[in-house]
Each structure stands twice: as C-alpha cells, then as structure tokens.
Amino acid sequence: MGRDLAETPAQRRLGGLDWLQFLIVGGFAAFLGVLGLLLLAQGVAATLAEYAGSPGQVRVTRCVPFEGKNEGWTCTGEFVADGGEFRIAEVTIEPYLEERPVGPVPARVVDQNSDEAWIPSLVPLTAGGGGLAFLGMAGWVVWGVFRPGDPEEYLSKRARRHLERQRRGPAGPPQLGNRARSRRRKRRRSAT
C-alpha cells in the first residue's frame, strides 16, 4: 500500500527535454546559429570594404541577369585601385546592380586578395543586423533548453510531499501520553 503505482520510471532528461526533442531543438538552434554566422560574416566583409577598404573602379567584363525577388545584374570584371596601386584580375560586384553598367563602376575592396568589390548599399546594415538577430535567437533557444529550472518539477506528488515535510521539520514537541502511544502503535502496524 505504501507504493505509488502512478509513478513512472525516470527518463533520461536534459534540461526538461528527452533526447528526441533535444535533437530537434538542437538542430533548430544550430541552423539559426549557422545562418546568423553566415549573415554576420557577409555584413562584416561589406562593412570593412565600405569603411576601411581601398576605393577603385571595376571595369565590367561580364554581366548575367539576376532574376529573383528583385531583378538586376550580377557583374564581374577587373578591379583597379585609385591611383593604380594594385589590380585584381576578377572580382564580383556585390550586391547586384539594378541596371546593366555601361562604364566602369566605382566600388571598394577589403584588400588585394578580395574576390568581391562592394558598391555603397545597405547590405552591411541588413546583413550584420540580421546575423546578430539570428545569433540572438539561437542563443535564446539554447538558454531556454539549458536554463536551470525547478528541480522538483518532475518529482511525483509523494516525493514532493516528503521533501516538504523534511523542510518543515518536526511538527512540534514529541507527544507523550497514552493517546500518542496508541497512534504510534497503529502507524507501526499499518507500515508493515
């Protein structure tokens, strides 16, 4: 009679989730993290080119129509730094151009080894901000899984009552007398 039959065996749990749920949530957090890192890297490259890069011009050699949500042109060509300091044989102009260029396009590159030339745009702001937002969401998901919860949340009612009795301590001074003695005897008999 002293056993609580409603109790289920303890499962292997991690932060309140069992393993299948952990894999699903972990995969989602990893996806958000990778997407955030890619966007952030793109934003950092664009920001470096725009604010600390070398200015110059791209002599366009090839353009391909870009068809997506917005139509435009993806162009490549030779980059020549202002003053003729250095040349890069082939760079891709980022982001896409709205109209096909007819002459050299002013752009900036990060350094002499760059394969992308950046024209002024809002890409650094949107890519960097989007990357930070996705990384923040990934962190929020991970924190939600691993945050310290209530350790008693998964205990049975019986175990919670036992803990509560331990916390309260003894009910009062030990009871003496015939009535208390007979209660103790009854408890002992029912426990066996």
C-alpha positions, 0 to 999 in steps of 0.5 A, spaced: 500 500 500 505 504 501 507 504 493 505 509 488 503 505 482 502 512 478 509 513 478 513 512 472 520 510 471 525 516 470 527 518 463 533 520 461 532 528 461 536 534 459 534 540 461 526 538 461 527 535 454 528 527 452 533 526 447 528 526 441 526 533 442 533 535 444 535 533 437 530 537 434 531 543 438 538 542 437 538 542 430 533 548 430 538 552 434 544 550 430 541 552 423 539 559 426 546 559 429 549 557 422 545 562 418 546 568 423 554 566 422 553 566 415 549 573 415 554 576 420 560 574 416 557 577 409 555 584 413 562 584 416 566 583 409 561 589 406 562 593 412 570 593 412 570 594 404 565 600 405 569 603 411 576 601 411 577 598 404 581 601 398 576 605 393 577 603 385 573 602 379 571 595 376 571 595 369 565 590 367 567 584 363 561 580 364 554 581 366 548 575 367 541 577 369 539 576 376 532 574 376 529 573 383 525 577 388 528 583 385 531 583 378 538 586 376 545 584 374 550 580 377 557 583 374 564 581 374 570 584 371 577 587 373 578 591 379 583 597 379 585 601 385 585 609 385 591 611 383 593 604 380 596 601 386 594 594 385 589 590 380 585 584 381 584 580 375 576 578 377 572 580 382 564 580 383 560 586 384 556 585 390 550 586 391 547 586 384 546 592 380 539 594 378 541 596 371 546 593 366 553 598 367 555 601 361 562 604 364 566 602 369 563 602 376 566 605 382 566 600 388 571 598 394 575 592 396 577 589 403 584 588 400 588 585 394 586 578 395 578 580 395 574 576 390 568 581 391 568 589 390 562 592 394 558 598 391 555 603 397 548 599 399 545 597 405 547 590 405 552 591 411 546 594 415 541 588 413 546 583 413 550 584 420 543 586 423 540 580 421 546 575 423 546 578 430 538 577 430 539 570 428 545 569 433 540 572 438 535 567 437 539 561 437 542 563 443 535 564 446 533 557 444 539 554 447 538 558 454 531 556 454 533 548 453 539 549 458 536 554 463 536 551 470 529 550 472 525 547 478 528 541 480 522 538 483 518 539 477 518 532 475 518 529 482 511 525 483 506 528 488 509 523 494 516 525 493 514 532 493 510 531 499 516 528 503 521 533 501 516 538 504 515 535 510 523 534 511 523 542 510 518 543 515 521 539 520 518 536 526 511 538 527 512 540 534 514 537 541 514 529 541 507 527 544 507 523 550 501 520 553 497 514 552 493 517 546 500 518 542 502 511 544 496 508 541 497 512 534 504 510 534 502 503 535 497 503 529 502 507 524 507 501 526 502 496 524 499 499 518 507 500 515 508 493 515 
